[in-house]
C-alpha cells in the first residue's frame, strides 16, 4: 500500500504541487482572512440552533432580491464542521476551503479526461491562484459551494450522455440540488442538463429514480411553501413576471450585453481584476475557439467536450445578459470551472501549434497578474476576531443585566455579533414592538462608520428606533468600531 501511494505521488507530482499551492492560498490564516459579517453570522446561528436545540431547518438563506428563500441543503452541509470545530465559524470556512481544493482536483481530472494533460495543468494552476476564486473559497457562504457542485453536475451528465452510465444521473440531480440551493442563478444550468439528459435517451427507470431523489432533496422547501401559503412560489412568479426592472424576458435584448459580460467574467476570474489583460484575453479566447472549430470542421471532427462547454457558457452568458442590475463576482459561481477548463483547452491547442511561445507567454502573464493581486498579499480583515471581541466587551459592559443590541453600518447587520452574544449565553433581547417588555434599560449600538456619521440616538434603524427616546451613556472603541451604550431619557 505504501509503495502504491509513493508511486502515485511520483507519477502525479505536478497535480500534488498544484493542490498544495491551492490549499495554502485558501487556508493561510483563514481565521483572519475569512469573511464574517451578517450573512455568515445568520448562517451559523441557524446551524447552531439545529445542533444545540435540534431545531429542524426547512428553508435556507433569503435572496437579496425578490423575497425568495433558498433550500436548506447548505445549512446541513456545514453543520458537521461547525460541530467539529466546537461551534467556531472557522470550521465551515475550512470546509469550504477543502471543497475549493477538491474543485481544483476535479478541474484537473475533467480537463485531462476531456482534452489532455497539458490542458489540465493550465486550467488547474490558473484556478488554484485566481484571487476571486480564492476569496470565495475561504469563507462559509451559500454561493461558495456552487463551483464544485456545478462542475460535478456537468461532469456526471457527461457520463450519462457520452458513456451511457445512467446511474450517474443520480449524481447529477444530487449535485444540481446543491447548486440550486446555493444560489438561484443555478437555474441557468438547468437547460444544459436538460439538453444532455434529453439526447442521452435515459431509460425511464433511471429518470424516475433520479427524479425522486431530486424531489426529496427539494422537499423541505416545498413543505415550507405549503405551510406558508406558497410564499416562495408567489415571490418567484412575481420576480419573473412583474419585476421587469430586474430581469428582462426579451432574449434579443440580451445580445448587446453578452460580450461586455464576457469581458467582465474573464477580468474577474482569469486576469486578477486586470481590466487591460481582460480586454485582451477575451477576443483571443473567441478567435482561438473559432480557429479550432474551423480546423475541426475541415477534417470533419468536432470535440464533444467542447460542445458541453460552449452550451454551458452560452446559456450562462445569455441569462446574465438578461439581468438588469449589477452583477457581482459570486453570481458567476456556476461557471467558475467552465472558464478555466475552456482556457486550459485553448492554451493547449495553441501550444501544440507553431505558436507555442504565444501560449506560454499568455499563461505566464496570467500567472503574474493573478499572483500580483493574490489576496494573501493584503492585510487580513479580522472580521471574525472583531465580532468576537466586540461581543465579549459588550457582555462585560452589560454587567449581567439584560440589554438590546443594534448595528449601524453601510454593509453589515447584527447577526455576526449576535452569534457570539448567543453563544456566550448573554442576556441580549431582540426588541419586538408588540411586546413592551422586550425593550430593556440599555441598548448597545455598534457603529462601523466614522464617528461623525454614527449619531446613534437619531438613527432610523429599527433596532434603535424601537428602543425609544435615548441618550448616550458612554462610548468607546474596540477593534476599529465604536460602541455606544444608550439609556432611556427620563
N, C-alpha and C positions, 0 to 999 in steps of 0.2 A: 504493500500500500504506500509506504514511504517513498519507494523508488518511483512508483507511478506518479505521485504528486510532484516529485523533483523533476521527472521527465516532462510533465505537463508545463511546469513553470519555465523550464528551459525552452520548450517549443513555443511558448506564448509570452515571452518576456516583454515584448512590446505592449501587449494588452495589459499585463500586470503593472507595468510602469505607468500607463495611461490611467488605470484605475487608482493607483496610489496618488498620482498628481490630483486627479479629480476628488478623491477622498480628502486630501489635505486642504484643498481650496474650499471645500464645503464644511469641514469640521474644525478648521483652525479657529480657536477662540469663539466657538459657535455661541456660547452663552453670552458673549459680549456683542457679537455682530448680529444676532438674530433679531428680527422684528418682533416687538411685543407691545402692541397698542390695544385699542379697544376690541378689535375683531378677534385677535389672538386670546385676549382675556375672556371674552364671551365664550369662545370655544372650550377653553379649559374649565370654565365654571360649569358649563353644561356636562362635560365629560366627568368632572369630579363628582357632580351630583349623581351621575349614573353609577359610579364606582362606590361612593360612600353611602348614598341614600337609596340605591337600587331604583333610581328614577328612570323608567324606560324613555327612549328618545324616538319620536315618530317623525320629526322634521329636522332638517339641518339648518344651516345659516340662511338668513334672509338675503335676497339680492339687493343690489344698490338701486335698481330701478324696477318699477312695476309691482312692488309689494308682493313679490313671489318668494317662495321658500324652496330650497334645495332639499334633497333627501338626506337621511341621517348617516349614510354609509361612512362618510369621512369621520364622524364622531366615533363610531365603533372602531374604525381603523386606527385612530390614535390612542384609544383607551389603554391598550396593553402597555405602551411606552410611558404614558403618564403614570400608570401604576408602578411600573418597574423603576422609575426614577423618583419614587416617593413623592409623587404629585408635583414635581418640579416641571414647569413648562419647557425646560431644556429637553426633556425626554421626547416629546413629539417632534421637536425640531431636529433632534438627532435621527429620529425615524425617517423624516423627510430627506435628510442628508443621505442616509443609507439608500433610500429609494432613488435618489439622484445618481448615486454611484451605480446602482443596478441598471438605471436607464442608460448610462454610458456603455455598460456591457452589452445591453440589448441593442443599442445602436450599432456597436461593433459587429455583433453577431448577425443582425439583419443585413447590414451593408455588405458584409463578407459573403453571406449566402446569396444575396441578390446581384451584387456587382463585382465582388472580388476583394482580396486582402488590401490592396492599395487604397481603394475607396473607403474601406472600413477604418484604416488608420487615419486618413484625412478627416473623416466625419467625426470619429470618436474623440480625437485630440481637440478639434475645434469646439465640440460640445462640452468637453471637460473644462475648458478655460474661458468659455463665454461669460462675461461679467453678469449679464442679465440672467442667464441660466443659473449661475452660482447664487445670486441673490435670492432667487425663488426656490433654491434647493436647500436652503439652510434655515428656513423658518416654517413654522407649522401654520398653514393657512390652506383652506379647502382648494383653491385653484392650483396649488403647488403639486398635487398628486397627478394632475391631468397629463403631463407629458408621457409618463411611464404607461399609464393605462390607455392613452390614445394610441401609442405605438403598439402596445400589446394587442389591442383590439384589431388594428390593421394587419399585424403580422399573423394573427390567428385566422382572420378571414382569408388571408392569402393561403394559409394551409388548407382551408376548406376548398378554395377555388382551384388552386394550382395542383395540389397533391391529393385532393379528394378525401382528406382526413376529416370526415364530418363531425367527429367528436370534438374537434376544435371549435365548433360553433358555440359550445357551452362556454369555452374560454372567451370567445368573442363577446357574448352577452354579459358575462360577469365583468369583463374589463369595461365594456361600454356603460354598464350601470354605474361604475365608479366615475367614469368620465362625466356622465350626465348629472351625477350628484355632486360633482366638484364645481361645475360651472355650466350654465345653460347654453353657452356658446358651443358646448359639446354636441348640440343639435346639428351643427354643420357637419358633423362626422356621420350622421345617420344616412344621408343619401349615398355616401361612399360605401358603407357597409351593406346597405340595401342592394345596391347595384351588383356587388360581387356575390352576395347571397343569391340574388335572382339568377345570375348567369351560371352559378355553380350547380343549379338544379338539385338542391339538397333534398334527400328523401324526407317525406312528411314526418316520420318518426323523430328524426333528429331536430327538425324545426319545432315540433311540439314540445320536446324536452327542453330545448334551449329557450323557447318562449315562456315555458312555465318557470324556469329559473329566473328569467328576467323579470317576470311579473312578481315573483316572490321578493326579489331584491327591491323592487319599486313599491311593494305593498304598504310599507309604513306611511309613505307619503299619501298613498291612496286612502288609507284608513283615516289619516288626519283630515283629508279633504272631505270625506263623508261626514265626519264629526263636526266640521266647521263650515257647513253649507257651501261646499265646493269653492272655498275661498281662493285656493291656489289656481284652480281651473279657470275661474272667472277672471282673476288677475292676469293670467297668461293670455286668455282670449282678448281681454281689453288691450293688453300690450301689443298684440299683433294687429288688431283691427282699429283701434282708436288712437293710439299714441304715435301718430304719423310724424311727430317731431323727433322721435327716437329712431324708428325703423321705417324705411321706405318699402312698399310692397310692389314697386315697379322695377323689375330687374334691369331694364335697359338704362335706368338712371345710374346704375352702379358702374357701368362700363368706364366712364371717365375717371372714376376713383380707384380702379384696380391697380394701375401702375404706381401711383403715389403711395398706396398702401403697401405694395410690394417693396418699394424703396424703404418705407418705414420699418417693415418687418426685418428686412436684411440689415438695416442700420442698427436696429436694436439687438438682434440676435447674432449676426455674423461679424460685425465690424466694431464691436465695443463702443457703440454710440458715435463712431466717427462718421459724420454725415458725408464728407467728401468721398471716403472709401465706399460708403454705402451706395452713393450715386454712381460710382464707377463699377462696383461689383454687380449691380442689378442688371444693366444691359449685357455685361459679359456672361452672366448666367443664361439670359434669354438667347443670346446669339449662339452660345455653345450648345444649348439644348436644340436649337433649330438646326445647327450644323450636324449634330449627331443624328437627329431624325431624318434629315435629308440623306445622309450617308446610308443609314439603315434601309431607307425606302428604296434606294438604288439596288441594294443587294437583297431586297425582298425579305427583310427581317425587321422585327420590332421587339424591343425589350419589354417584356411583360411587367417586371417590377417597376420600370419607369412609368408605365401606364398607370399603375396604382398611385405613384407619387403625384403624377400630373392631375389625376382626378381628385386626389386628396387636397392638393393645394388649390386646384381650380374652384372647388366648392367653398373652400375657406376664404379665398380672396373675394369671390362674389358675395358671400354672406357678410364679410366685414365691410365691403364697399357699400352695402345697403344700410349700414349703421350710421346714423347721422350725428352722433355725439363723439366726444373724444375717445380714442381707443388707447387703452393702457396696455403696457407690456404684458401683463398677466392674461390679457384676452387672447394672446397668441399661444397659450399653453398647449392647445390641442394640435398645433402644428410645429411646436418646437423641434421634435425629432425630424419631421419631414424636410425642413430646410437644410439641416446638416447632412442628412443622407443624400439629398439631391446634390448639394455642393460637393460632397465626397465623390460622388459618381462623376460629376463634371470634371473635377480636378484629375481624377484617374483617367478619364477619356482624353483630356488634353495632354496629360503626362505621357500617354502611350503614343502620341503623335510626334511630329518633328518639333512641336512647340513645348517640349518637356521643360525647358528652362522657364517658360512663362508660367506653367503650373506651379513649379517650385517657388517662383518669385511671389505669385499671388498668395500661396499658402503661408510663406514666411511673413508677408505683410500683414495678413490676417492674424497670425500668431502674435506679431509685435503689437498691433493696435489693441488686441484683446488683453494681453498681459500688461500693457501700459495702463489700462483702465481697470485692472483687476481690483475688486472691492477690498481685498485684504491689504492693499496699499494705503487705504484710507483709515482714519480713526474709527474705532468701533462706536456704535451709538449708545451702547449700555442701557438700552431701554428696559430690559428685564431687571437689572440691578436698581435702576431708578424707581421703577414701580414698587419693588420690594422695600427699598429703603424709605421711600415716602410713606408707604403704608405702615411700616413699623413705627415711624416717627409720629404719625397721626394717632396710632394706638396708644403710644406713650403719653402724648399730649391730651388725650381724651380722659385720662385719669380714671379709667374704668367706668366712665359714665356713657350712656347711650348717646349717639350722635348721628347726624345726617351727613351726606357726602356728595360733592359735585366736582366736576372737572370743567374748566373753561379753557378751550383750546381751539385751534383752527382745524386740526386734522386728527383729533383723538376724542375719546369719551371715557366714561367711568370704569368700564369692565376690566381694563388692565390692572388698575389699582385695586378694584373691588375683589379680584380673585384672591389677592394676598390678605385683604381685610377679612374675607370669609374664611380663608384657610387658617388664619390665626385666631379664629373664633372671636373677633372683635364684636362690639355692641353697635355696629353700624345698622341703621334702619333706613330703608328706602321710603321716601315720602309718598304717601297716597293721598291725593287731595280729598278723597271721600272719607278718609279716616283721620280726624284731627289729632288723635293720639300718636300718629306716626311722625308728627313734627316734634322734634326734640329741642332741648335747650341750646344745643351748639351745632353749628354747621361748619365742616371743614371744606374749604374750596381750594383745589389745586389749580393754579393758573400756569399754563405752559407758554404764555406770551410775555412780551416785555411788560414791565410794571405799569407803564402809562396806559396800556391797553386793557389792563385787568378789570379794575373798578368792580369788584365782586358784589357790592351792595346794590348795584343798579343793573346787574346782568339779567338779560331776558331768558337765560337758560332755565328750563322748567324746574330743575332740581334746586336752583337758587330762588327763583321767584316764588315757588310754593312754600319756601321757608318763612316768607313774610317779611315785614319790615325788620331791618337788621342794622348792626353796626360792627365795625372791625374791632375785635377784642385784642388780637395780636396777629403778627405776620412774621414769617421767617423763610429762609431759603434752604432747600435740600436738593442736591444734585442738579442745580441749574433751574429748578422750578420754584415758584413762590407758593407758599401755603398760607392761607388766611383762616383764622378761626373767627367765625361770626357768631354773635349772640343777638337775641331779640332786643329791640329798643323798647323801653318802658313808656 
